[in-house]
């Protein structure tokens, strides 16, 4: 009977460790809600044609996206079990995103249309009745998901995040006089990068900070990118249909120089979490992040896994997300935090 004690204890230990890994991974994936970002870098169409396209909302299928994050342990072969290698399928859900996703997609579509559409959006035409055409557009989000694989090798401290796959599918339906004239499904996908907290330097393995939270951020970024690509695809399809089927397109409105400059400026500005500030440094560099602390000489700024120590004398200005300049006294209301240097994968000094 004694010969069964040790194997039994090993099995129990493996089961307990597997449960703790599962719970810890789920907790890290859901700890912070990530924001979506729509990057405006498509070509600007200056002239808008004598067509208006009306859209009221974005339809979001009830089965398009899971509500919550998930973690599922994959079956292990005997060797992986012996080596204590644990593999998990995982992904984030709707509740793990800070934004209201249908609202984010609708607003992003409006902005992308203003940027690259050849048509006017929700704009009644006047004075050009002989040429004006009106369409109604319906957009349904059929699928929006991201799934990946996370691996623990030997212990919870050895972590690998395999590339996660983000997928977005939308269906556009274009109507004229209540008749469907064009429909198309558009699907885009993108993979995250492979990350690990193990770094080999001169033959020795060093463990970097926990990467589970970073994996969730990477998943959210991939979702942003596939939404971006799919929305561009919708605008491109509508443009192409109008150019092929409307014979008397004329330019009736042009974007002003001021509007173009505003659009181009928006291209350069990353949509950041509301807690982030922009530290503009002499020489043209800008560091964006959350102000953790400050003393007489330095600002201590966090951007995910990077901690910046910024010399105050090098800062020419500080702005918020709306590009409103902040003074030193405006920062007094920020509650400073104690800095845990061990959580960062990179420390950078800005002189």
N, C-alpha and C positions, 0 to 999 in steps of 0.2 A: 504493500500500500504506500510505503514511503516514496517509492519511485515515481508516484504520480503527483506528489506534492509540489515539486519544483515546476514541472510543466504547467500545472494548474495555476500556480501563482503567476507565472509568466503570462498566461492567457488573460488572467484577471487584470494584470498591470497594463497589458496592451489595450484591453477594452476600456479601462479607465482613462488612459492617455488619449485614446481615440475620441472619447466623449469630450474631454477637456479641449482638445485641438479644435473640434467641431464648434463648440460654444465660443471659444476665443476668436476663431476666424469670423464667425457670424457677428460677434460684438464689434470687431474692428471694421468690418465692412459697413456696419450701420451706425457707427459712433458719430460721424459727422455727415450732415447732408451736403452733398456737392452741388455746385451751381453749373448750369449749362451756359455755353458761350457760343454765339453765332459770329463767325469771322466774316467780315465784309471785304472781300478782296477780288470779287468778280469785276469784269470790265463794265465801266459806267456807260449807259446808253443815254446820250444827251437829248435826242429828239423823241418825243412821245407822239404816237400816231392818233388818228381820229377814231379810236376804239376805246370803250370803257369796259372793264371786266369787273363784275360785282361779286363779292364774296362776303358772307356774313360771319362765318365761323369755320373752325376746323373740326371735323368729326373724328372722334377718337374711339375706335372699336373697343368694345368691352373686353375683348380677348387680345388686344394689341400688345399689352405689356403686363407683366406680373406686378402685383401690388407691392410685394415686399422682397427683400433679399432672400436668397436661399443658399444652403450649404448641404451637399449630399456626399457622403463618403463612397468612393468607388471600391469595388471588390479588389482585394489584393491577392497576388499570387504568393505561394509559400515563401519565396525568397524575399519579397518585399516585406512580408509580415515579420520574418526573422530579423531583417535589418531595420525594423521599425519605420518603414517608409509609409507615410499616409498620404493618399491622394484624394482630393475633394473637387467635385464640380461645384461651381458657385457663380453667383451673379447678383447684381443689384436690381432693385425694383423702383416703382413709381414713388413710393414713400421715402426712398433714399435720395431723392432729388429735391433740392430746395425750391426750384421753380414749379409753377403750375404748368405742366408740359404742353397741354393744348394751347394755352395762352401764349407760351413762349414760341411755339411753332407758328401761330397766327401772326404775332408781331414780327417774327423773323421773316415770314413771307411778305408782309407789307413792306418791310425795309428792303428786302431783296428785289421786290418789284420796282420800288422807287429807284433802285440802283441799276438793274439790268433789264427790266421789262420795256418793251416797245409800246406798251399800252398804258392807259390811265386806270387806276384802281379805285373803284367806288366813287367815281367822279362823274356826275351828270354833265354831258356835253351841251353846250349852247352856242348858237351862232353858226353851227356847221351841220345843221340837220340833214342837208342833202348827202352828206358823206358819213355821218356818224353811225356806228354800229355798236350794239350793246350785247354783251354776253354775260352769262351767269356761270360761275365756277364753283364746283364742290370738290373739296379735298378730304379724303378719309385716310387716317393713319391705320393701316391694316396690321402692321407689325413694328415693334420697337423693343429690342431686347439686346442684352449683352451677357455672354456666358464665357466662363474661363475655367482654368484648372489651377489649383494651389497645392503645393507639395511640401510636406515636412519630412526631412531626411534624418532619421535617428533621434531627433529631439525637436521641441517646439522652436528652438533657437535657429535651426537651419531651415531656411525658407526659400522657396522658388515659386514665382508667379509666372505661369506659362501664358503666352499671348491669348488674350480674350478676344472673342469675335463679337463685334457690335453690328446689328442689322437693322435697317429701317426700310419699310415698304409703305408707299402711299399710292392711292388711286385718285386720279384726277378725272373729273367729268365736266366737260365744257358744253354748255347749252346756249342755244340761240332761239328766241321765241318759244321757250319751254320745250324745245326738241333737242335731244342729245346729238351733238355733231361730232364729238371726239371724246374718246376715253383712253386712258393709258395707265398701266401699273408701272411704277418706278421703284426699283430696289437698289440700295447701296449698302456696302459693308466695309468694315475696316477692322484691323487687328491692332491690339495694343502691343507694346514692346515687351520682350522678356525681361524680367527683373529678378534679382536675387540679393539676399543680404550677405552673401559670402564673397569675399574678395581675396584673391591669392596674390601675395606680395613676396617675391623671393622664396617661393616654395612654402610659405606659411599662410594658413587660412585665417582671415580676420572677419569677424561678424559685424556687419553694419547694423544700424537701427532697424527695428521691426518694419516690414514693408507691406503689411496687410492693409493699413490705411491708405498707403500710396496706390495699391492695386485698385481700391474703390475709386480713387481720384482719376486713375487712368481709364477705368471703365466709363466714368461720366464724361471724360474728354472724348472718348471714342464715340459715345452716343451723340455728343454735340457735333462731331465731324460728319457722322452719317446723316444726321438731320440737315446739316448744312448742304451736303451734296444732293440730298433728295429734293430739297426746296429749290435749289438751282435747277435741277432737272425739270421740275414742274414749270418754272418760269420759262425755261428753254423750250419746252414742248408747246406752251401756249404761244410764245413768240413765233415758232416755226409754223404752227397751224395758221395763225393770222397772216403771215407773210405769203403762205401758199394759197390761201382761200379768199382773202380780201383783195380785190383788184384795184381799189381806189384808195389806198392808204396814203394819207398826207400827214406831214408833221404840223401839228397845231399847237404844240407847247414844247418849249425847250427849258431844260434845267439851267438856272442862272449860274453865273460864275461863283457866287457866294454859296449856293447849294452844293455845287461840285466840290468846293473846298471843304465844306462841312462833311460831305460823304467821305472824302479822302481822309480827313482827320479821324473820322469814326473808324476807318480801316486800321489806323495805327494804334487805336486805344483798345486795349484788352478789357473785356467786361469782367470785372473782378468782384469778389465777395464784398459786401457792404462795409466790412470791417477793415478793408485794405486802404492804404494811402499810397500816393505816388511821391517818392523822394527824388526830386530833380537835382542832379549832380552837375557841378561845373565841368564843362567839356561835352555836355550833351547826353550823358547817360541818365537813365531813369531806373530806379529800383522800386518795385511795387510789392507791398506786403503789409502785414499787421504789426503795428508798433507794440512791442512787448514791454519795453522799458526805455529809460533815457537817464543820462546823468549830465554832468557839466560839459563833457566832451563828446559823447557819442549817443547815437540812436541805435537801439537794438531791434531789428526788424525781421520778422519770420515770413517766409514764403514756402509753405509746405515743409519740406525736409531741409531747407536751407536757412541758415541764420546769418544775416548781414549785420556787421558792426560798422556803422556809418559815422565818420567824423563830422560833427556838426558844421565845422568851418567849410566843408566841401559842398554843403547843401545850399543851392540857390533859392529853392522854393519847395513847398509841400502842398499838394493838392489832393482833394478827395475824388471820388468816382465821377462827380459832375464837373471836375476840373475847376472847382472853387478853391482859391488859395487859402491856406490855413496859416495862422500865426502861432508863435510859440505858446501864447496864452490859451489858444483853442485846444491845445493838446493836454491842458491841465485836467480836463474832464475824463480823460482816458484812464481806466484803472490798470495800472501796470501789473505785470505778472512776474513770478519768479522763473528764471530761465533754467531749463534742464538741458545742458549741453549734450548729454548722451543721446537725445532723441534725434539729433540732426545728422544727416549723411554728409553735409558740407558746411563749413564755416568760412565766410568770406569777409575780409576787411575792405572797406571802401574809404580811401583816403581823400 
